[in-house]
Amino acid sequence: MRSLTQEHLNQIVQSSRPESLSLKERPPIRDDHASHLFSLIQWGQTTLASDHLLFPEMNGRLPETMGSLIRKLNLLFSLSSPLLNEPKETFRQNVHRRQYAYEFMLETALNFYGLESRWLDGREKADSLGYILNCLQEWEDREREEAGGSIAEAVISKWLSRMKRVQNGSSMVAKTALRIEEGINFK
């Protein structure tokens, strides 16, 4: 039986690569935003999924889309508990499923605070941010109950590591990553 360590989770998260997209093999789901986003997230295309919500056409449907998507992600998160006694590849897939769910939620929250979201209705954005924060809290609580490492911590560590590499660490983004690291207490 393997032991689950934060180091092991960090390695799995660092090694993830999004699946390729193809209009022929994986056409978009045109009549259901939540299902389309759910597919993108499962393929690791979290930035694309998050950016999809920034279009002004989402006004009037943003909270409904986020609510529907979060229900789907909650189910996926629940079913993707990485168990030490399962085959290695299944374990990795479950870690990646949770990783991609976290990445999407974090990217979306940051997008909603950013300038790119200026075309979205402020009330709908605020409601959706509330959904995201509640969902993230539930996922983190669930991970603590499972008594393993934290995939959320691995995702944040990966992001900060990437940020610190911008312009070999001399950029404002890299300096921001260092300040964030100083203020984080994963315990």
N, C-alpha and C positions, 0 to 999 in steps of 0.2 A: 504494500500500500504506500502510495506517495504521501508526502506531507505538503500541505499548502502553506507557502510562505509569501510574504509581500513581494519578495524578490522574484519569485516564480511568476506571479501575476504581472509584475512590471515587465518581465521579459516577453510574456505572451502578448501584452498590449503593445509593446514597442515593435513587435514583429508583424503586427497586423497590416494588411494591404487591402484596399477596397477592390471589389470585383469590377471588372470592365463592364461598361454599358454598351448596348447595341440596340438600335431602333428595331432591327429585325428580330433579334433573339429576346429582347426585354423591352418591348414597347411600353410607353407610359400609359398609366391608367387615366384616361381623360375625364371620366365622369365622376371620379371620387378622389378628392385631394388627399384625404387621410390614408386611403389604401395605396395611393401612388407614393406618398411619403414613407409609409411603412415599408414598402418594397425597397425604396432607395436606402433606407436605414439598414435593413437586413443585408444589403449588398455592401455596406460600409461607405456609401456615398452620403455621409452625414452633412457635409458642407452644402452640397447641392440640394439636399432635402431642406435644410434650414433656410437657404437662400430663396427657395420656392415660396416661402411664406412672406417674403418682402414685397411681392408684387401688389400694386394697388387693387388689383382684382380680388384680393383676399378680404378687402373691407366688406363687412356684412356677413362673412362666413368664418372669420378667424377663430373666435372662441369655439364655435361648433366643430371646426376642423381639428383644433387642438384637443378638445375634449374627446372626440372620436379616436384620434391618434393615440392619446394617452391611454385610453382603455385598451387598445391593441398592444401598446408597449408594456403596459402593466401585466397583461397576460403572458407576453413573451418573456418578460423579466422573471416572472414567477416560474415559468416552465424551464428556464435556462439556468437554474441553479447549478453551478459547477460542482460536481460530486467527485471526490477523490477516487472512488472505486469504479468509475466508468472508464471506458477506453480513452486513451490519450487524445485522439482526434475529437471525440465528442466533448471532452473537457475543454479543449481549445475553442471549439465552436461556441460553446456556452459562454465562455469568457468573452469572446468577440461579440456575441449578441448583446450582452450586457454593456460592453464597452461602447458599442455603436449607439445604443440607446442613451447612455450618459453623454456621449459626444454630441449627439443631436440636441439634447436638451440644453446643454451648456452653450453650444454655438447659437442656438435660437435665443436664449436669454441674452447673450451678448449682442446679438443682432438687434434685438428689440430695444436695447439701451443705446445702440449706435445710430449714426446719422442716416444710414440706409433705410431705416424704418420710418422716416419722416412722412411717408405717404400713407402710412397705416393709421386707422382711427385710434386715437389715444386711449379711449376707454376699452376697446377690444384688445389692444396691446396689454394694458394693465391687467385685464381679466386673465388673459393667456399667460402672462408672467406669474400670476398667482397660481394657476394650474401647474405650471412648471415647477415652481418652488415647492409646492405641496408634494408633487410626484417625486422630486429628488429627495426630499426628506424621508418619504416612505421607502424608497429604494435603499437609501443609506441605512435606515433602521433595520430593514430586512437583512442587509449584508452583515450588520453587527450581530443580529440574532443567529445567523448561520455560523458564526464563530470562525470565519475564515479571514483571509486578507480582504482588502478593499479594492474593488475594481475602480471605484470612483477616484481613490487616491492614485492608482496607476494611470488613469486617464489624465488627471491634473498634472501629475509628474511628467508625463509625455509632452503635454502642451507647454509646460514651463521650459522643458529641455529644448523644444523646438524654438521657442521664443528667444532663448538665450543665445542661439546660434545666429540670429539675424545680424548681419554685418560683423561677424566674428565677435559678437558680444558687446559691440560699441554703440549699438543703436538704442533709441529710446524704448523700443519694444523689449530689448534684452535687459535694459535697466529696470523696466517695469516688472519683468519676470523675477528679477532679484528681489525687488521690494515685496512682491506678492509672496515669494518663498519665505521671506523673513516673518511675514504675518500669518503664515499657515501653521496650524498645529493639527496634524492628522489624528492625533490621539484624542 
